[in-house]
Amino acid sequence: MLGSLLLLAPLAGAAVIGSRQNSQHCPGYKATNVQEGSNSLEADLVLAGKPCNTYGSDLESLKLLVEYQTDERLHVMIYDADEQVYQVPESVLARPGSDGGSRENSELKFDYKAEPFSFTISKGDEVLFDTSASELIFQSQYLGLRTWLPKDPHIYGLGEHSDSLRLPTTNYTRTLWNRDSPGAPPDSNLYGSHPVYYDHRGDKGTHGVFLLNSNGMDVKLDRTGDDKQYLEYNTLGGVFDFYFFTGSTPKDVSAQYSEIVGLPAMQSYWTFGFHNCKYGYRDIYETAEVVYNYSKAGIPLETMWNDIDYMDRRRVFTNDPERYPLEKVRELVNYLHDHDQHYIVMVDPAVSASNNSAYKKGLNQDIFIKRENGTLYKGAVWPGATAFPDWFHPDIQKYWDGEFNDFFNPETGVDIDGLWIDMNEAANMCPYPCPNPEQYSKENDLPPKPPSVRASNPRPLPGFPSDFQPSSSKRGLGKREQGQKIGLPDRNLISPPYKIRNAAGGLSQKTIDTDLVHSGGYVEYDTHNMYGTMMGAVSRKSMLQRREDVRPLVITRSTFAGAGTQVGHWLGDNLSQWNRYRASIQQILSFGSLFQVPMVGADVCGFSGNTTEELCARWAALGSFYTFYRNHNDLGYRPQEFYHWPTVTESARKAIHTRYRLLDYIYTAFHHQTQTGEPFLQPLFYLYPEDKKTFSNDLQFFYGDAILVSPVTQKGSRSVKAYFPDDIFYDWHTGAPLRGNGTHTTIQNVNITEIPVHIRGGNVIPARTSGASTTIELRKKGFELIIAPGLDGTASGSLYLDDGDSIEQPKTSEIEFEYRDGELNIGGKFEFGGDAVVEVVTLLGEKSAKKGVHIELNKETTVKI
């Protein structure tokens, strides 16, 4: 998070962008020495004319590698012949290898033109990618390639952004350069970089294109003067490392992408509960009071969080000895654990360059990033002058493990249940150039002055330990290795000739300098976009060495392709505004379905600015259908814990009740994504891929295959105009059927404490019979099977059961439900044990029927309904 004043900062440099006009007369390349095999093609590419050297020096000799890796995935790589140009290291993102693919059986076809070199990717008669739109440019600090697109295309992805789900296609630029982005504004680069797009063509199918490149880039969507549609890559370096993938449905294409970047990490059952945080809890007493107030209000709180307030002068791996003394923090954590609740705190990457243990040990182990001359680099973040860990360093894991073992030691330190990572783009508050971070910190009050110390809690908290009472009562498979692939020499790493549309201005503005050198010779210029994801991976391992068999929850702000294998993501420092409420829907869909980071959510009720009772009530309901559900807001703004307004309290109680009843459905579908890559959060077109009216809908979404969520999205409204495809749906609250016919239906009288939710016909939902105050209590509840027959009268569903926490599960149950002709058949694998029991079966329809039963979920069973 950054201070609120930054929200008003202009998008410096937004108009100073690169132009391809300078490269119109570049010669392109000629393909020679073409070698074709049954599943591959290789060729030399030589410069076809006089170099144009527009944004660096043209490389004269390139290599082309084409691999038919699977029947649905094609790999096309264009790289320098000497293999000196930087490539994303395998240690950061392992490459998928060939897995039985062949030219003969592939659904995708590669064709090329030798001179000037261009290539196409086709599926049947449909051309998916065609680079004849321009000459290929491969220079020392610029790569350029343009592909034709069909007219009025449906393009999704290229995150992170807060624009529409379906991307604009005229005069639109998506810049990928991770930055601290207060307010997460539209039409700008945000915290993460995911250079993948999905092209949905209705009945002609869907395909994805992933460019494995971590350099800064502009991806442009526009039309030529003669109205031809194109997509254009403009990158600051690296190589063209393309993966093309397709499937029979959009859901299949998402699954194909997971085979490239990896399957998402499974999360513990409790992580799907409700979380609460605020930047600005003045001390441990206020933190405890929030826990107490939630309990008093009857709002289930699963996890309490603390922002950087808990730190001593904002220094990582420290406790404020007066406001968050270790013994009292441990006492609160023990209280939470005794009540089956959880606790999480934040860790930033920047280490205070002052007299403290983490800094001294980092210097001794030599793990901080350095300048090219070998001197220590310093920036300025919350604690003042700081050093930054080098995640490429061979000893970085040992260093980070040591800090976690000391500070987060379950026996002697802060026994956290999960980890929150912020400021890991990496953020740097000192503008470039920053010759004196100490002086900058002093002039800008870093670290900020802490609040006054309170001797005790001002109000009694019944049930809490005596220390929290008032004083009166107190006491992959890699390809061949050849060149170094760490980057060409003699590049301008601070101000390259091509200027991407970075909203912060120059590449080094508000981040660490891009000419810094990492261990192994990598430079920040090339690896910047991976800094946050690499921190997440190291932090996940550090959490695992604390409790090696427990799934670690790590929530991070900055991400790169493949991050979901390690971490979840919150959408950063959003605003308490209706447009940010609406934007969060497409953002969770992008991360959950397109980028394979399914543990995702926005700060409910908004982070910066004063929320309103209406907005917070609506957001409490919408947020209950994120996968990561947390209320969080900024220092200096009105408190927004759900208990501050009667309507918000009621909305939150209802929302959490519904969420908890659905938690096993959520857990099952989330687990399915971690096994198959088929997404849990889905846009409407994922389930209705031929319905053109779904293609641009980013205000409704599917929560799994069975639940359609249609939130009210306008201030002051008590209705929502929802689209229902040609199918049968059932109201979650009443069970009433609604026959969709491919038109919009206005749902009236939607109370401020409610959210329209419908069950899609053809599904069986395993719901708990009631909610609970914690997820541990919830797991003791029985099940209600809700049968929602489809248009053909049948329905199916599934339930995954395990212990909810362990990485290695010795025994699990994977239960299948099938309803047909008045009978419900229960089958599958029954190994988990436990005492899961179905207590109610409900059949939805014109005359819904509810039946009390006692079905132990440990064997095959048939029930007549």
Buried (B, 14 or more C-beta within 10 A) or exposed (E): BBBBEBBEEEBBBBEEBBEBEBBEEBBBBBBEEEEEEEBBBBBBBBBBBEEBBBBBBBBEEBBBBBBBBBBBBBBBBBBBBBBBBBBBBBEBBBBBBBEEBBBEEBBBBBEBEBEBBBBBBBBEEEBBBBBBBBBBBBBBBBBBBBBBBBEEBBBBBBBBBBBBBBBBBEEBBBBBBBBBBBBBBEBBBBBBBBBBBBBBBEEBBBBBBBBBBBBBBBBBBBBEEEEEBBBBBBBBBBBBBBBBBBBEBBBBBBBBBBBBBBBBBBBBBBBBBBBBBBBBBBBBBBBBBBBBBBBEBEBBBBBBBBBBBBBBBBBBBBBBEEBBBBEBBBBBBEBBEEBBBBBBBBBBBBBBBBEBBBBEBBBEBEBBBBEEEEEBBBBBBBBBBBBBBBBBBEEBBEBBBBBBBBBBEEEEBBBBBBBBBBBBBBBBBBBBEBEBBBEBBEEEEBBBEBBEEBEBBEEBBEEBBEBBBBEEEBEEEEBEEEEBBBBBEEBBBBEBBBBBBBBBBBBBBBBBBBBBBBBBEBBBBBBBBBBBBBBBBBBBBBBBBBBEEBBBBBBBBBBBBBBBBBBBBBBBBBBBBBEBBBBBBBBBBBBBBBBBBBBBBBBBBBBBBBBBBBBBBBBBBBBBBBBBBBBBBBBEBEBBBBBBBEBBBBBBBBBBBBBBBBBBBBBBBBBBBBBBBBBBBBBBBBBBBEBEBBBBBBBBBBBBBBBBBBBBBBEEEEEBBBBBBEBBBBBBEEBBBBEBEBEEBEBEEBEBBBBBBBBBBBBBBBBBEEBBBBBBEBBEBBBBBBBBBBEEEBBBBBBBBBBBBBBEBEEBBBBBBBBEEEEBBBBBEBBBEBEBBBBBBBBBBEEBEEEEBEBEBBEEBEBEB
